[in-house]
Amino acid sequence: MKTFSAKAQEVDRKWYVIDAQDQILGQVAVAAANLLRGKNKPIFTPHCDTGDHVVVINANKVRLTGNKEENKIYTSYSGYVGGHKSESPRHVRERHPERLVERAVRGMIPHNRLGRQIYRKLNVYAGSEHPHEAQNPEAYAIS
């Protein structure tokens, strides 16, 4: 018997909607990352994109536990002198609330070509509306 290896063009992709309202950021990110990678499928193959499309709604209402809203710091560096920037999740939520979820999910998928391909299947929206109704997405409950 030969070892099964999935091929990307043979994968049947579904669409899922995750409602992040009053959910913990880490749990939303784990669920989204697992769906994006395809870890919930029996045909999961680590070197192949076998995952589904994920739509996260209500990203502006996601929760952070403890004092992370004020004490956690997101940093970035442009590469230039004086190019260090840092801000708290509270400031990120005011400007671009969907970036909280996007950044958490990006850290949970591979940091290579495959990860960039997988990340393109993630759609995050601050409100409860999304333009993907035509794909008939299923609601995904976080336990």
N, CA, C and O atoms as CSV, one atom per row, in Angstrom:
chain,resi,resn,atom,element,x,y,z
A,1,MET,N,N,0.830,-1.176,0.000
A,1,MET,CA,C,0.000,0.000,0.000
A,1,MET,C,C,0.876,1.241,0.000
A,1,MET,O,O,1.810,1.348,0.795
A,2,LYS,N,N,0.575,2.182,-0.893
A,2,LYS,CA,C,1.382,3.394,-0.978
A,2,LYS,C,C,0.841,4.481,-0.059
A,2,LYS,O,O,-0.341,4.498,0.285
A,3,THR,N,N,1.725,5.376,0.325
A,3,THR,CA,C,1.332,6.508,1.167
A,3,THR,C,C,0.542,7.498,0.340
A,3,THR,O,O,0.935,7.846,-0.774
A,4,PHE,N,N,-0.572,7.950,0.888
A,4,PHE,CA,C,-1.412,8.926,0.198
A,4,PHE,C,C,-0.818,10.322,0.334
A,4,PHE,O,O,-0.391,10.722,1.417
A,5,SER,N,N,-0.795,11.050,-0.761
A,5,SER,CA,C,-0.348,12.441,-0.741
A,5,SER,C,C,-1.348,13.272,-1.527
A,5,SER,O,O,-1.548,13.050,-2.721
A,6,ALA,N,N,-1.973,14.226,-0.857
A,6,ALA,CA,C,-2.989,15.060,-1.500
A,6,ALA,C,C,-2.354,16.018,-2.498
A,6,ALA,O,O,-1.207,16.433,-2.332
A,7,LYS,N,N,-3.106,16.364,-3.530
A,7,LYS,CA,C,-2.667,17.351,-4.510
A,7,LYS,C,C,-3.604,18.550,-4.405
A,7,LYS,O,O,-4.811,18.383,-4.234
A,8,ALA,N,N,-3.059,19.741,-4.505
A,8,ALA,CA,C,-3.828,20.961,-4.257
A,8,ALA,C,C,-5.023,21.094,-5.197
A,8,ALA,O,O,-6.081,21.569,-4.784
A,9,GLN,N,N,-4.868,20.682,-6.451
A,9,GLN,CA,C,-5.968,20.855,-7.410
A,9,GLN,C,C,-7.098,19.847,-7.193
A,9,GLN,O,O,-8.182,20.019,-7.752
A,10,GLU,N,N,-6.874,18.809,-6.403
A,10,GLU,CA,C,-7.902,17.801,-6.159
A,10,GLU,C,C,-8.682,18.049,-4.870
A,10,GLU,O,O,-9.594,17.287,-4.548
A,11,VAL,N,N,-8.337,19.104,-4.130
A,11,VAL,CA,C,-8.967,19.364,-2.842
A,11,VAL,C,C,-10.312,20.051,-3.038
A,11,VAL,O,O,-10.434,20.993,-3.821
A,12,ASP,N,N,-11.318,19.568,-2.318
A,12,ASP,CA,C,-12.632,20.187,-2.332
A,12,ASP,C,C,-12.662,21.243,-1.232
A,12,ASP,O,O,-12.635,20.909,-0.048
A,13,ARG,N,N,-12.717,22.518,-1.621
A,13,ARG,CA,C,-12.645,23.611,-0.652
A,13,ARG,C,C,-14.034,24.090,-0.258
A,13,ARG,O,O,-14.900,24.292,-1.108
A,14,LYS,N,N,-14.232,24.268,1.035
A,14,LYS,CA,C,-15.486,24.787,1.570
A,14,LYS,C,C,-15.234,26.194,2.114
A,14,LYS,O,O,-14.090,26.636,2.213
A,15,TRP,N,N,-16.308,26.881,2.462
A,15,TRP,CA,C,-16.229,28.213,3.062
A,15,TRP,C,C,-16.825,28.139,4.457
A,15,TRP,O,O,-17.888,27.550,4.653
A,16,TYR,N,N,-16.145,28.735,5.421
A,16,TYR,CA,C,-16.611,28.777,6.801
A,16,TYR,C,C,-16.674,30.225,7.279
A,16,TYR,O,O,-15.869,31.063,6.874
A,17,VAL,N,N,-17.650,30.502,8.152
A,17,VAL,CA,C,-17.768,31.810,8.800
A,17,VAL,C,C,-17.563,31.607,10.292
A,17,VAL,O,O,-18.219,30.770,10.912
A,18,ILE,N,N,-16.646,32.380,10.863
A,18,ILE,CA,C,-16.406,32.358,12.302
A,18,ILE,C,C,-16.865,33.699,12.861
A,18,ILE,O,O,-16.388,34.750,12.433
A,19,ASP,N,N,-17.782,33.664,13.808
A,19,ASP,CA,C,-18.243,34.883,14.462
A,19,ASP,C,C,-17.373,35.111,15.697
A,19,ASP,O,O,-17.424,34.336,16.652
A,20,ALA,N,N,-16.568,36.188,15.669
A,20,ALA,CA,C,-15.606,36.449,16.738
A,20,ALA,C,C,-16.187,37.269,17.878
A,20,ALA,O,O,-15.459,37.634,18.801
A,21,GLN,N,N,-17.466,37.564,17.839
A,21,GLN,CA,C,-18.062,38.401,18.883
A,21,GLN,C,C,-17.964,37.710,20.235
A,21,GLN,O,O,-18.427,36.582,20.400
A,22,ASP,N,N,-17.353,38.398,21.209
A,22,ASP,CA,C,-17.165,37.915,22.579
A,22,ASP,C,C,-16.385,36.602,22.651
A,22,ASP,O,O,-16.521,35.858,23.623
A,23,GLN,N,N,-15.579,36.311,21.644
A,23,GLN,CA,C,-14.697,35.147,21.658
A,23,GLN,C,C,-13.281,35.618,21.982
A,23,GLN,O,O,-12.940,36.774,21.730
A,24,ILE,N,N,-12.461,34.737,22.534
A,24,ILE,CA,C,-11.080,35.075,22.862
A,24,ILE,C,C,-10.252,35.033,21.581
A,24,ILE,O,O,-10.383,34.113,20.773
A,25,LEU,N,N,-9.402,36.039,21.409
A,25,LEU,CA,C,-8.622,36.199,20.175
A,25,LEU,C,C,-7.831,34.945,19.823
A,25,LEU,O,O,-7.843,34.517,18.669
A,26,GLY,N,N,-7.151,34.356,20.785
A,26,GLY,CA,C,-6.338,33.176,20.512
A,26,GLY,C,C,-7.155,31.990,20.031
A,26,GLY,O,O,-6.720,31.252,19.146
A,27,GLN,N,N,-8.337,31.801,20.609
A,27,GLN,CA,C,-9.176,30.679,20.207
A,27,GLN,C,C,-9.733,30.877,18.803
A,27,GLN,O,O,-9.858,29.919,18.041
A,28,VAL,N,N,-10.065,32.116,18.462
A,28,VAL,CA,C,-10.527,32.420,17.099
A,28,VAL,C,C,-9.395,32.159,16.108
A,28,VAL,O,O,-9.612,31.575,15.046
A,29,ALA,N,N,-8.193,32.595,16.462
A,29,ALA,CA,C,-7.042,32.433,15.564
A,29,ALA,C,C,-6.684,30.961,15.370
A,29,ALA,O,O,-6.349,30.553,14.258
A,30,VAL,N,N,-6.748,30.163,16.427
A,30,VAL,CA,C,-6.440,28.734,16.314
A,30,VAL,C,C,-7.444,28.042,15.399
A,30,VAL,O,O,-7.067,27.252,14.533
A,31,ALA,N,N,-8.734,28.347,15.599
A,31,ALA,CA,C,-9.767,27.726,14.765
A,31,ALA,C,C,-9.586,28.122,13.303
A,31,ALA,O,O,-9.679,27.274,12.415
A,32,ALA,N,N,-9.330,29.395,13.049
A,32,ALA,CA,C,-9.144,29.865,11.676
A,32,ALA,C,C,-7.895,29.244,11.047
A,32,ALA,O,O,-7.937,28.816,9.893
A,33,ALA,N,N,-6.799,29.190,11.781
A,33,ALA,CA,C,-5.558,28.634,11.249
A,33,ALA,C,C,-5.708,27.152,10.918
A,33,ALA,O,O,-5.203,26.693,9.893
A,34,ASN,N,N,-6.395,26.403,11.773
A,34,ASN,CA,C,-6.597,24.976,11.510
A,34,ASN,C,C,-7.468,24.747,10.277
A,34,ASN,O,O,-7.199,23.841,9.489
A,35,LEU,N,N,-8.505,25.558,10.106
A,35,LEU,CA,C,-9.354,25.437,8.917
A,35,LEU,C,C,-8.583,25.836,7.657
A,35,LEU,O,O,-8.703,25.185,6.620
A,36,LEU,N,N,-7.798,26.903,7.751
A,36,LEU,CA,C,-7.028,27.367,6.590
A,36,LEU,C,C,-6.007,26.333,6.136
A,36,LEU,O,O,-5.793,26.151,4.937
A,37,ARG,N,N,-5.378,25.658,7.089
A,37,ARG,CA,C,-4.377,24.645,6.755
A,37,ARG,C,C,-4.990,23.326,6.345
A,37,ARG,O,O,-4.354,22.546,5.637
A,38,GLY,N,N,-6.224,23.054,6.777
A,38,GLY,CA,C,-6.858,21.790,6.445
A,38,GLY,C,C,-6.589,20.707,7.460
A,38,GLY,O,O,-6.714,19.522,7.150
A,39,LYS,N,N,-6.222,21.088,8.662
A,39,LYS,CA,C,-5.894,20.102,9.691
A,39,LYS,C,C,-7.114,19.335,10.178
A,39,LYS,O,O,-6.969,18.310,10.845
A,40,ASN,N,N,-8.312,19.812,9.858
A,40,ASN,CA,C,-9.529,19.112,10.254
A,40,ASN,C,C,-9.930,18.045,9.244
A,40,ASN,O,O,-10.932,17.359,9.446
A,41,LYS,N,N,-9.177,17.890,8.170
A,41,LYS,CA,C,-9.525,16.933,7.109
A,41,LYS,C,C,-8.654,15.683,7.195
A,41,LYS,O,O,-7.494,15.759,7.601
A,42,PRO,N,N,-9.205,14.543,6.817
A,42,PRO,CA,C,-8.384,13.320,6.822
A,42,PRO,C,C,-7.319,13.309,5.735
A,42,PRO,O,O,-6.388,12.507,5.804
A,43,ILE,N,N,-7.432,14.176,4.734
A,43,ILE,CA,C,-6.440,14.195,3.650
A,43,ILE,C,C,-5.341,15.227,3.904
A,43,ILE,O,O,-4.592,15.554,2.983
A,44,PHE,N,N,-5.223,15.756,5.147
A,44,PHE,CA,C,-4.229,16.774,5.464
A,44,PHE,C,C,-2.839,16.310,5.048
A,44,PHE,O,O,-2.405,15.209,5.388
A,45,THR,N,N,-2.157,17.167,4.313
A,45,THR,CA,C,-0.792,16.919,3.883
A,45,THR,C,C,0.022,18.163,4.221
A,45,THR,O,O,-0.325,19.249,3.758
A,46,PRO,N,N,1.097,18.050,5.014
A,46,PRO,CA,C,1.810,19.227,5.502
A,46,PRO,C,C,2.395,20.119,4.406
A,46,PRO,O,O,2.462,21.336,4.580
A,47,HIS,N,N,2.818,19.541,3.286
A,47,HIS,CA,C,3.482,20.334,2.250
A,47,HIS,C,C,2.527,20.821,1.170
A,47,HIS,O,O,2.971,21.366,0.160
A,48,CYS,N,N,1.218,20.634,1.364
A,48,CYS,CA,C,0.237,20.965,0.344
A,48,CYS,C,C,-0.894,21.781,0.967
A,48,CYS,O,O,-1.241,21.575,2.130
A,49,ASP,N,N,-1.464,22.697,0.203
A,49,ASP,CA,C,-2.568,23.513,0.686
A,49,ASP,C,C,-3.869,22.728,0.545
A,49,ASP,O,O,-4.454,22.675,-0.536
A,50,THR,N,N,-4.320,22.116,1.647
A,50,THR,CA,C,-5.546,21.318,1.628
A,50,THR,C,C,-6.667,21.994,2.405
A,50,THR,O,O,-7.692,21.368,2.675
A,51,GLY,N,N,-6.492,23.255,2.766
A,51,GLY,CA,C,-7.432,23.942,3.640
A,51,GLY,C,C,-8.611,24.575,2.935
A,51,GLY,O,O,-8.746,24.515,1.713
A,52,ASP,N,N,-9.464,25.187,3.748
A,52,ASP,CA,C,-10.689,25.819,3.287
A,52,ASP,C,C,-10.577,27.336,3.402
A,52,ASP,O,O,-9.614,27.859,3.963
A,53,HIS,N,N,-11.571,28.032,2.868
A,53,HIS,CA,C,-11.649,29.483,2.982
A,53,HIS,C,C,-12.327,29.830,4.297
A,53,HIS,O,O,-13.270,29.157,4.712
A,54,VAL,N,N,-11.844,30.883,4.953
A,54,VAL,CA,C,-12.388,31.281,6.251
A,54,VAL,C,C,-12.740,32.764,6.218
A,54,VAL,O,O,-11.943,33.594,5.779
A,55,VAL,N,N,-13.950,33.088,6.689
A,55,VAL,CA,C,-14.406,34.464,6.826
A,55,VAL,C,C,-14.630,34.704,8.312
A,55,VAL,O,O,-15.421,34.005,8.945
A,56,VAL,N,N,-13.936,35.690,8.866
A,56,VAL,CA,C,-14.103,36.041,10.280
A,56,VAL,C,C,-14.872,37.353,10.336
A,56,VAL,O,O,-14.454,38.350,9.747
A,57,ILE,N,N,-16.001,37.350,11.049
A,57,ILE,CA,C,-16.800,38.566,11.185
A,57,ILE,C,C,-16.764,39.044,12.639
A,57,ILE,O,O,-16.392,38.293,13.541
A,58,ASN,N,N,-17.155,40.296,12.849
A,58,ASN,CA,C,-17.161,40.931,14.168
A,58,ASN,C,C,-15.773,40.933,14.808
A,58,ASN,O,O,-15.640,40.687,16.006
A,59,ALA,N,N,-14.754,41.209,14.020
A,59,ALA,CA,C,-13.381,41.242,14.534
A,59,ALA,C,C,-13.181,42.376,15.530
A,59,ALA,O,O,-12.280,42.314,16.367
A,60,ASN,N,N,-14.012,43.410,15.447
A,60,ASN,CA,C,-13.857,44.516,16.388
A,60,ASN,C,C,-14.388,44.180,17.778
A,60,ASN,O,O,-14.168,44.943,18.719
A,61,LYS,N,N,-15.086,43.049,17.924
A,61,LYS,CA,C,-15.653,42.669,19.217
A,61,LYS,C,C,-14.932,41.474,19.836
A,61,LYS,O,O,-15.437,40.871,20.782
A,62,VAL,N,N,-13.761,41.127,19.314
A,62,VAL,CA,C,-13.000,40.005,19.860
A,62,VAL,C,C,-12.416,40.414,21.218
A,62,VAL,O,O,-12.095,41.582,21.439
A,63,ARG,N,N,-12.285,39.437,22.122
A,63,ARG,CA,C,-11.801,39.716,23.477
A,63,ARG,C,C,-10.341,39.343,23.626
A,63,ARG,O,O,-9.856,38.412,22.983
A,64,LEU,N,N,-9.638,40.079,24.484
A,64,LEU,CA,C,-8.306,39.704,24.932
A,64,LEU,C,C,-8.397,39.491,26.433
A,64,LEU,O,O,-9.041,40.275,27.130
A,65,THR,N,N,-7.762,38.443,26.940
A,65,THR,CA,C,-7.859,38.130,28.355
A,65,THR,C,C,-6.823,38.911,29.146
A,65,THR,O,O,-5.831,39.386,28.594
A,66,GLY,N,N,-7.063,39.037,30.439
A,66,GLY,CA,C,-6.119,39.702,31.330
A,66,GLY,C,C,-5.950,41.174,30.979
A,66,GLY,O,O,-6.910,41.851,30.612
A,67,ASN,N,N,-4.727,41.657,31.095
A,67,ASN,CA,C,-4.410,43.059,30.813
A,67,ASN,C,C,-3.797,43.247,29.436
A,67,ASN,O,O,-3.139,44.257,29.182
A,68,LYS,N,N,-4.006,42.282,28.540
A,68,LYS,CA,C,-3.368,42.351,27.229
A,68,LYS,C,C,-3.822,43.547,26.407
A,68,LYS,O,O,-3.072,44.027,25.556
A,69,GLU,N,N,-5.022,44.030,26.641
A,69,GLU,CA,C,-5.534,45.173,25.882
A,69,GLU,C,C,-4.608,46.384,26.039
A,69,GLU,O,O,-4.452,47.169,25.104
A,70,GLU,N,N,-3.998,46.538,27.209
A,70,GLU,CA,C,-3.111,47.677,27.464
A,70,GLU,C,C,-1.634,47.282,27.483
A,70,GLU,O,O,-0.793,48.052,27.019
A,71,ASN,N,N,-1.304,46.112,28.003
A,71,ASN,CA,C,0.098,45.753,28.230
A,71,ASN,C,C,0.781,45.089,27.041
A,71,ASN,O,O,1.999,45.195,26.900
A,72,LYS,N,N,0.037,44.417,26.197
A,72,LYS,CA,C,0.630,43.774,25.019
A,72,LYS,C,C,1.086,44.849,24.050
A,72,LYS,O,O,0.456,45.902,23.947
A,73,ILE,N,N,2.182,44.591,23.334
A,73,ILE,CA,C,2.706,45.583,22.400
A,73,ILE,C,C,2.972,44.916,21.060
A,73,ILE,O,O,3.663,43.900,20.986
A,74,TYR,N,N,2.417,45.500,19.997
A,74,TYR,CA,C,2.738,45.085,18.632
A,74,TYR,C,C,3.825,46.017,18.116
A,74,TYR,O,O,3.664,47.237,18.141
A,75,THR,N,N,4.934,45.444,17.646
A,75,THR,CA,C,6.027,46.272,17.151
A,75,THR,C,C,6.265,45.988,15.676
A,75,THR,O,O,5.993,44.891,15.188
A,76,SER,N,N,6.773,46.986,14.979
A,76,SER,CA,C,7.181,46.817,13.589
A,76,SER,C,C,8.400,47.688,13.340
A,76,SER,O,O,8.618,48.685,14.028
A,77,TYR,N,N,9.179,47.308,12.363
A,77,TYR,CA,C,10.397,48.041,12.039
A,77,TYR,C,C,10.499,48.182,10.542
A,77,TYR,O,O,10.468,47.185,9.819
A,78,SER,N,N,10.622,49.410,10.063
A,78,SER,CA,C,10.652,49.671,8.630
A,78,SER,C,C,12.006,49.371,8.000
A,78,SER,O,O,12.102,49.206,6.784
A,79,GLY,N,N,13.048,49.300,8.816
A,79,GLY,CA,C,14.386,49.074,8.287
A,79,GLY,C,C,15.201,50.349,8.234
A,79,GLY,O,O,16.405,50.305,7.983
A,80,TYR,N,N,14.566,51.475,8.466
A,80,TYR,CA,C,15.248,52.768,8.445
A,80,TYR,C,C,15.520,53.250,9.866
A,80,TYR,O,O,14.921,52.767,10.827
A,81,VAL,N,N,16.429,54.206,9.978
A,81,VAL,CA,C,16.749,54.790,11.275
A,81,VAL,C,C,15.496,55.458,11.832
A,81,VAL,O,O,14.836,56.232,11.138
A,82,GLY,N,N,15.174,55.156,13.077
A,82,GLY,CA,C,13.983,55.712,13.704
A,82,GLY,C,C,12.696,55.075,13.226
A,82,GLY,O,O,11.614,55.610,13.467
A,83,GLY,N,N,12.796,53.939,12.551
A,83,GLY,CA,C,11.622,53.300,11.967
A,83,GLY,C,C,10.919,52.299,12.861
A,83,GLY,O,O,10.096,51.519,12.381
A,84,HIS,N,N,11.226,52.301,14.160
A,84,HIS,CA,C,10.535,51.412,15.096
A,84,HIS,C,C,9.179,52.004,15.457
A,84,HIS,O,O,9.083,53.174,15.828
A,85,LYS,N,N,8.130,51.186,15.347
A,85,LYS,CA,C,6.797,51.623,15.736
A,85,LYS,C,C,6.217,50.569,16.664
A,85,LYS,O,O,6.414,49.371,16.465
A,86,SER,N,N,5.507,51.026,17.670
A,86,SER,CA,C,4.854,50.086,18.566
A,86,SER,C,C,3.515,50.670,18.989
A,86,SER,O,O,3.363,51.883,19.137
A,87,GLU,N,N,2.545,49.775,19.179
A,87,GLU,CA,C,1.232,50.208,19.631
A,87,GLU,C,C,0.541,49.069,20.355
A,87,GLU,O,O,0.860,47.897,20.152
A,88,SER,N,N,-0.407,49.430,21.201
A,88,SER,CA,C,-1.146,48.447,21.983
A,88,SER,C,C,-2.338,47.948,21.172
A,88,SER,O,O,-2.737,48.592,20.202
A,89,PRO,N,N,-2.911,46.807,21.558
A,89,PRO,CA,C,-4.100,46.308,20.861
A,89,PRO,C,C,-5.265,47.293,20.880
A,89,PRO,O,O,-6.080,47.305,19.957
A,90,ARG,N,N,-5.351,48.122,21.924
A,90,ARG,CA,C,-6.429,49.119,21.994
A,90,ARG,C,C,-6.315,50.121,20.844
A,90,ARG,O,O,-7.322,50.498,20.244
A,91,HIS,N,N,-5.088,50.550,20.538
A,91,HIS,CA,C,-4.891,51.482,19.421
A,91,HIS,C,C,-5.103,50.803,18.070
A,91,HIS,O,O,-5.638,51.409,17.141
A,92,VAL,N,N,-4.681,49.542,17.964
A,92,VAL,CA,C,-4.905,48.791,16.725
A,92,VAL,C,C,-6.402,48.620,16.489
A,92,VAL,O,O,-6.876,48.750,15.360
A,93,ARG,N,N,-7.147,48.328,17.559
A,93,ARG,CA,C,-8.598,48.132,17.453
A,93,ARG,C,C,-9.296,49.414,16.994
A,93,ARG,O,O,-10.278,49.351,16.254
A,94,GLU,N,N,-8.800,50.574,17.426
A,94,GLU,CA,C,-9.398,51.848,17.010
A,94,GLU,C,C,-9.168,52.113,15.530
A,94,GLU,O,O,-10.071,52.581,14.837
A,95,ARG,N,N,-7.959,51.815,15.034
A,95,ARG,CA,C,-7.629,52.122,13.643
A,95,ARG,C,C,-8.087,51.034,12.673
A,95,ARG,O,O,-8.836,51.315,11.738
A,96,HIS,N,N,-7.643,49.798,12.888
A,96,HIS,CA,C,-7.943,48.668,11.990
A,96,HIS,C,C,-8.241,47.430,12.832
A,96,HIS,O,O,-7.338,46.628,13.068
A,97,PRO,N,N,-9.472,47.251,13.291
A,97,PRO,CA,C,-9.771,46.133,14.193
A,97,PRO,C,C,-9.534,44.760,13.577
A,97,PRO,O,O,-9.265,43.803,14.303
A,98,GLU,N,N,-9.627,44.642,12.259
A,98,GLU,CA,C,-9.413,43.327,11.638
A,98,GLU,C,C,-7.953,42.886,11.718
A,98,GLU,O,O,-7.669,41.695,11.587
A,99,ARG,N,N,-7.024,43.816,11.928
A,99,ARG,CA,C,-5.605,43.449,12.004
A,99,ARG,C,C,-5.265,42.618,13.232
A,99,ARG,O,O,-4.288,41.869,13.214
A,100,LEU,N,N,-6.045,42.735,14.292
A,100,LEU,CA,C,-5.802,41.900,15.473
A,100,LEU,C,C,-5.917,40.424,15.108
A,100,LEU,O,O,-5.045,39.625,15.449
A,101,VAL,N,N,-6.991,40.068,14.419
A,101,VAL,CA,C,-7.211,38.666,14.032
A,101,VAL,C,C,-6.226,38.257,12.947
A,101,VAL,O,O,-5.664,37.163,12.999
A,102,GLU,N,N,-6.012,39.131,11.958
A,102,GLU,CA,C,-5.098,38.796,10.861
A,102,GLU,C,C,-3.703,38.494,11.374
A,102,GLU,O,O,-3.074,37.529,10.939
A,103,ARG,N,N,-3.220,39.304,12.289
A,103,ARG,CA,C,-1.866,39.123,12.799
A,103,ARG,C,C,-1.756,37.853,13.641
A,103,ARG,O,O,-0.748,37.148,13.576
A,104,ALA,N,N,-2.786,37.563,14.426
A,104,ALA,CA,C,-2.770,36.350,15.250
A,104,ALA,C,C,-2.778,35.096,14.375
A,104,ALA,O,O,-2.069,34.132,14.665
A,105,VAL,N,N,-3.580,35.107,13.305
A,105,VAL,CA,C,-3.652,33.940,12.410
A,105,VAL,C,C,-2.358,33.792,11.628
A,105,VAL,O,O,-1.871,32.676,11.445
A,106,ARG,N,N,-1.795,34.902,11.166
A,106,ARG,CA,C,-0.562,34.837,10.384
A,106,ARG,C,C,0.568,34.191,11.169
A,106,ARG,O,O,1.410,33.501,10.594
A,107,GLY,N,N,0.592,34.411,12.481
A,107,GLY,CA,C,1.629,33.802,13.308
A,107,GLY,C,C,1.456,32.310,13.497
A,107,GLY,O,O,2.382,31.633,13.944
A,108,MET,N,N,0.273,31.777,13.160
A,108,MET,CA,C,-0.008,30.359,13.380
A,108,MET,C,C,0.075,29.511,12.122
A,108,MET,O,O,-0.139,28.300,12.183
A,109,ILE,N,N,0.381,30.122,10.984
A,109,ILE,CA,C,0.537,29.355,9.752
A,109,ILE,C,C,2.011,29.391,9.343
A,109,ILE,O,O,2.750,30.240,9.841
A,110,PRO,N,N,2.458,28.511,8.467
A,110,PRO,CA,C,3.875,28.473,8.096
A,110,PRO,C,C,4.360,29.805,7.532
A,110,PRO,O,O,3.612,30.519,6.865
A,111,HIS,N,N,5.615,30.126,7.808
A,111,HIS,CA,C,6.208,31.373,7.333
A,111,HIS,C,C,7.057,31.087,6.094
A,111,HIS,O,O,8.280,31.220,6.117
A,112,ASN,N,N,6.386,30.694,5.022
A,112,ASN,CA,C,7.058,30.388,3.765
A,112,ASN,C,C,6.066,30.585,2.615
A,112,ASN,O,O,4.998,31.163,2.819
A,113,ARG,N,N,6.399,30.118,1.425
A,113,ARG,CA,C,5.509,30.265,0.269
A,113,ARG,C,C,4.153,29.642,0.495
A,113,ARG,O,O,3.126,30.211,0.124
A,114,LEU,N,N,4.149,28.472,1.105
A,114,LEU,CA,C,2.883,27.783,1.388
A,114,LEU,C,C,2.021,28.606,2.347
A,114,LEU,O,O,0.807,28.702,2.169
A,115,GLY,N,N,2.647,29.190,3.352
A,115,GLY,CA,C,1.913,30.009,4.308
A,115,GLY,C,C,1.300,31.232,3.660
A,115,GLY,O,O,0.181,31.615,4.002
A,116,ARG,N,N,2.012,31.855,2.730
A,116,ARG,CA,C,1.465,33.027,2.042
A,116,ARG,C,C,0.279,32.632,1.168
A,116,ARG,O,O,-0.683,33.391,1.047
A,117,GLN,N,N,0.342,31.461,0.565
A,117,GLN,CA,C,-0.772,30.956,-0.246
A,117,GLN,C,C,-1.980,30.649,0.638
A,117,GLN,O,O,-3.116,30.949,0.269
A,118,ILE,N,N,-1.740,30.060,1.788
A,118,ILE,CA,C,-2.812,29.727,2.721
A,118,ILE,C,C,-3.456,31.007,3.263
A,118,ILE,O,O,-4.679,31.084,3.386
A,119,TYR,N,N,-2.638,32.004,3.585
A,119,TYR,CA,C,-3.124,33.246,4.203
A,119,TYR,C,C,-4.081,34.009,3.285
A,119,TYR,O,O,-4.932,34.756,3.769
A,120,ARG,N,N,-3.953,33.830,1.970
A,120,ARG,CA,C,-4.833,34.526,1.024
A,120,ARG,C,C,-6.279,34.059,1.115
A,120,ARG,O,O,-7.175,34.739,0.616
A,121,LYS,N,N,-6.525,32.910,1.744
A,121,LYS,CA,C,-7.888,32.390,1.876
A,121,LYS,C,C,-8.593,32.913,3.123
A,121,LYS,O,O,-9.725,32.520,3.405
A,122,LEU,N,N,-7.929,33.802,3.877
A,122,LEU,CA,C,-8.529,34.379,5.080
A,122,LEU,C,C,-9.144,35.732,4.743
A,122,LEU,O,O,-8.499,36.574,4.119
A,123,ASN,N,N,-10.390,35.938,5.157
A,123,ASN,CA,C,-11.080,37.214,4.981
A,123,ASN,C,C,-11.607,37.642,6.341
A,123,ASN,O,O,-12.388,36.924,6.966
A,124,VAL,N,N,-11.177,38.821,6.801
A,124,VAL,CA,C,-11.564,39.312,8.120
A,124,VAL,C,C,-12.324,40.624,7.956
A,124,VAL,O,O,-11.892,41.511,7.221
A,125,TYR,N,N,-13.453,40.740,8.644
A,125,TYR,CA,C,-14.281,41.946,8.576
A,125,TYR,C,C,-14.607,42.416,9.980
A,125,TYR,O,O,-14.904,41.613,10.864
A,126,ALA,N,N,-14.548,43.739,10.179
A,126,ALA,CA,C,-14.788,44.326,11.497
A,126,ALA,C,C,-16.252,44.189,11.911
A,126,ALA,O,O,-16.536,43.955,13.086
A,127,GLY,N,N,-17.174,44.329,10.981
A,127,GLY,CA,C,-18.598,44.260,11.298
A,127,GLY,C,C,-19.172,42.878,11.071
A,127,GLY,O,O,-18.442,41.907,10.872
A,128,SER,N,N,-20.502,42.806,11.106
A,128,SER,CA,C,-21.163,41.511,10.953
A,128,SER,C,C,-21.540,41.204,9.504
A,128,SER,O,O,-22.046,40.117,9.224
A,129,GLU,N,N,-21.306,42.122,8.591
A,129,GLU,CA,C,-21.615,41.914,7.168
A,129,GLU,C,C,-20.366,41.483,6.413
A,129,GLU,O,O,-19.257,41.920,6.718
A,130,HIS,N,N,-20.567,40.608,5.411
A,130,HIS,CA,C,-19.453,40.214,4.539
A,130,HIS,C,C,-19.994,39.941,3.140
A,130,HIS,O,O,-21.155,39.561,2.992
A,131,PRO,N,N,-19.162,40.132,2.106
A,131,PRO,CA,C,-19.625,39.983,0.721
A,131,PRO,C,C,-19.500,38.569,0.156
A,131,PRO,O,O,-19.444,38.409,-1.064
A,132,HIS,N,N,-19.454,37.541,1.004
A,132,HIS,CA,C,-19.214,36.180,0.528
A,132,HIS,C,C,-20.443,35.285,0.660
A,132,HIS,O,O,-20.309,34.070,0.802
A,133,GLU,N,N,-21.630,35.867,0.614
A,133,GLU,CA,C,-22.857,35.076,0.738
A,133,GLU,C,C,-23.050,34.117,-0.442
A,133,GLU,O,O,-23.659,33.059,-0.289
A,134,ALA,N,N,-22.534,34.486,-1.606
A,134,ALA,CA,C,-22.707,33.648,-2.796
A,134,ALA,C,C,-21.984,32.306,-2.667
A,134,ALA,O,O,-22.331,31.346,-3.354
A,135,GLN,N,N,-20.976,32.238,-1.784
A,135,GLN,CA,C,-20.226,30.991,-1.602
A,135,GLN,C,C,-20.903,30.047,-0.602
A,135,GLN,O,O,-20.393,28.958,-0.340
A,136,ASN,N,N,-22.052,30.458,-0.042
A,136,ASN,CA,C,-22.796,29.656,0.932
A,136,ASN,C,C,-21.904,29.154,2.074
A,136,ASN,O,O,-21.773,27.944,2.263
A,137,PRO,N,N,-21.292,30.065,2.834
A,137,PRO,CA,C,-20.401,29.621,3.908
A,137,PRO,C,C,-21.176,28.998,5.072
A,137,PRO,O,O,-22.294,29.405,5.386
A,138,GLU,N,N,-20.556,28.007,5.695
A,138,GLU,CA,C,-21.124,27.357,6.870
A,138,GLU,C,C,-20.650,28.086,8.114
A,138,GLU,O,O,-19.521,28.574,8.159
A,139,ALA,N,N,-21.506,28.162,9.122
A,139,ALA,CA,C,-21.099,28.733,10.405
A,139,ALA,C,C,-20.210,27.722,11.121
A,139,ALA,O,O,-20.522,26.532,11.165
A,140,TYR,N,N,-19.102,28.202,11.681
A,140,TYR,CA,C,-18.180,27.337,12.414
A,140,TYR,C,C,-18.196,27.776,13.869
A,140,TYR,O,O,-17.866,28.921,14.180
A,141,ALA,N,N,-18.577,26.879,14.751
A,141,ALA,CA,C,-18.680,27.210,16.174
A,141,ALA,C,C,-17.364,26.900,16.876
A,141,ALA,O,O,-16.794,25.822,16.707
A,142,ILE,N,N,-16.893,27.855,17.663
A,142,ILE,CA,C,-15.675,27.663,18.444
A,142,ILE,C,C,-16.095,27.099,19.788
A,142,ILE,O,O,-16.927,27.682,20.482
A,143,SER,N,N,-15.517,25.962,20.153
A,143,SER,CA,C,-15.926,25.328,21.408
A,143,SER,C,C,-15.053,25.742,22.564
A,143,SER,O,O,-15.268,25.294,23.690
